[in-house]
Amino acid sequence: MANEDEEIIDQVDDTGAVIGTVTRAEMRAANLMHRSVFIAVINDADQILVHRRADWKDIWPDAWDIAVGGVVAADEPWEVAAARELAEEVGVSAELSYLGEGVYSDDHVREFARVYLARSEGPFTFEDGEVAEAAWVPIAQLRDWLDGRPVCPDSIALVLPRLDAP
């Protein structure tokens, strides 16, 4: 498997249109806009699977995240990327429901993202090591549960509002 820093990804503009390709390392170094996917995993009891990121992650190590996901490879279809990330990070496959898309930008990340929902009871495996810890949290209590914990701001900005929608 190639070094993650050498992965080729699409650089995009604020509308999600591809404007070139760069390595993942170039994207991180220059904080270039890129494509990413988020997948909120919900069980039949309307609980969301939250997880704490590994301490070795390049962005927001040890922070809690409300979605699995990651960077989309160059020319990779959105749904393929979402299914791949779901399998890599939590070891399951599930039907994906599209929840929307949006842009997130700060001093660490600039991304054009698509958000999906996956319903699964597990069992989950965390073989790639990106997940240090996981928990089920009732969606109705999620905001209170997150309060006071370090969190990934991109998933809070892009996923959380879509969970609150009717």
C-alpha positions in Angstrom: 0.0 0.0 0.0 1.3 3.4 -0.9 2.3 6.0 1.7 -0.8 8.0 2.6 1.1 11.3 2.0 1.6 10.2 -1.6 -2.1 9.5 -2.3 -3.4 11.5 -5.3 -6.5 13.6 -4.6 -8.6 16.1 -6.4 -8.1 19.7 -5.6 -11.5 21.5 -5.9 -12.9 24.9 -5.8 -15.7 26.1 -3.4 -18.4 24.6 -5.7 -16.7 21.2 -5.7 -15.5 21.4 -9.3 -12.1 19.7 -9.8 -9.4 22.1 -10.7 -6.4 19.8 -10.5 -4.7 16.9 -8.6 -2.2 17.0 -5.8 -0.7 14.6 -3.3 -2.3 14.4 0.1 0.9 15.8 1.6 0.7 18.9 -0.8 -3.0 19.3 0.2 -2.2 19.3 3.9 0.9 21.5 3.6 -1.0 24.3 1.7 -4.4 23.6 3.2 -5.9 23.1 -0.3 -9.7 22.6 -0.8 -10.4 18.9 -1.5 -13.2 16.4 -1.5 -14.2 14.5 1.6 -17.0 12.3 2.9 -18.7 11.9 6.3 -20.8 9.0 7.3 -23.0 9.2 10.4 -23.6 5.6 11.7 -27.0 5.3 13.4 -28.5 2.2 15.0 -32.2 1.1 15.3 -32.4 2.8 18.7 -31.6 6.2 17.1 -28.2 6.3 18.7 -25.2 7.6 16.8 -21.8 5.9 16.8 -19.2 8.5 18.0 -15.5 7.8 18.2 -12.3 9.3 19.5 -9.7 9.7 16.8 -6.3 8.1 17.3 -3.5 10.2 18.8 -1.4 9.9 15.6 -3.9 11.5 13.3 -2.5 14.5 11.5 -5.6 16.6 12.1 -7.5 16.8 15.4 -5.8 13.8 17.2 -7.7 12.5 20.2 -10.8 14.5 19.3 -14.3 13.0 19.3 -16.0 12.7 15.9 -19.7 12.1 15.1 -19.0 10.6 11.7 -16.5 8.3 10.1 -15.0 9.4 6.8 -12.1 10.9 5.1 -10.5 12.3 2.0 -11.8 11.2 -1.4 -9.2 9.9 -3.8 -8.7 11.5 -7.3 -11.5 10.4 -9.6 -13.1 8.3 -6.9 -16.9 8.4 -7.0 -18.5 9.9 -3.8 -20.4 6.8 -2.8 -17.4 4.5 -3.4 -15.4 6.7 -1.1 -18.1 6.7 1.6 -18.4 2.9 1.4 -14.6 2.5 1.5 -14.3 4.8 4.6 -17.1 2.9 6.4 -15.4 -0.4 5.8 -11.9 0.9 6.6 -12.8 2.7 9.8 -15.5 0.6 11.4 -15.5 -2.6 9.4 -19.0 -2.7 8.1 -20.9 -2.2 4.9 -24.4 -0.6 4.9 -26.8 1.1 2.6 -25.9 4.8 2.4 -28.4 7.6 2.4 -27.3 11.0 1.0 -27.9 13.8 3.5 -26.4 16.8 1.7 -23.1 18.5 1.0 -21.3 21.6 2.1 -18.0 23.4 2.5 -15.9 23.6 5.7 -12.9 25.8 6.0 -10.5 26.7 8.9 -6.8 27.0 9.5 -6.3 23.2 9.3 -8.8 21.9 6.7 -10.6 23.2 3.6 -13.0 20.6 2.2 -16.0 20.2 0.0 -17.9 17.4 1.6 -20.8 15.1 1.1 -22.6 13.7 4.1 -24.2 10.3 4.3 -26.2 8.2 6.8 -25.6 4.5 7.4 -27.8 2.3 9.6 -25.9 -0.5 11.3 -25.9 -2.4 14.6 -22.4 -3.6 13.9 -20.4 -5.5 15.0 -17.7 -3.0 14.4 -14.0 -3.5 14.0 -11.4 -0.8 14.1 -8.5 -2.6 12.3 -7.0 0.5 10.6 -6.3 2.0 14.0 -7.9 5.4 13.3 -10.5 4.9 16.0 -9.1 4.8 19.6 -12.5 4.5 21.3 -16.2 4.4 20.3 -19.5 4.8 22.0 -23.3 4.9 21.2 -25.0 8.2 22.1 -28.7 8.9 21.8 -29.1 11.5 19.0 -31.4 13.5 21.3 -28.6 13.8 23.8 -25.7 14.2 21.4 -25.1 18.0 21.9 -25.0 17.6 25.7 -22.7 14.6 25.4 -20.3 16.5 23.2 -20.2 19.5 25.5 -16.8 19.9 27.2 -15.1 17.2 25.0 -12.6 18.0 22.2 -14.5 17.5 18.9 -13.8 17.6 15.2 -15.2 20.9 14.1 -15.8 19.9 10.5 -18.2 17.1 11.3 -20.0 19.2 13.9 -20.5 21.9 11.2 -21.4 19.6 8.4 -23.1 16.5 10.0 -24.7 17.7 13.2 -27.2 20.1 11.5 -28.3 17.3 9.1 -29.0 15.1 12.1 -31.2 17.8 13.6 -33.3 18.1 10.4 -36.8 16.5 10.5 
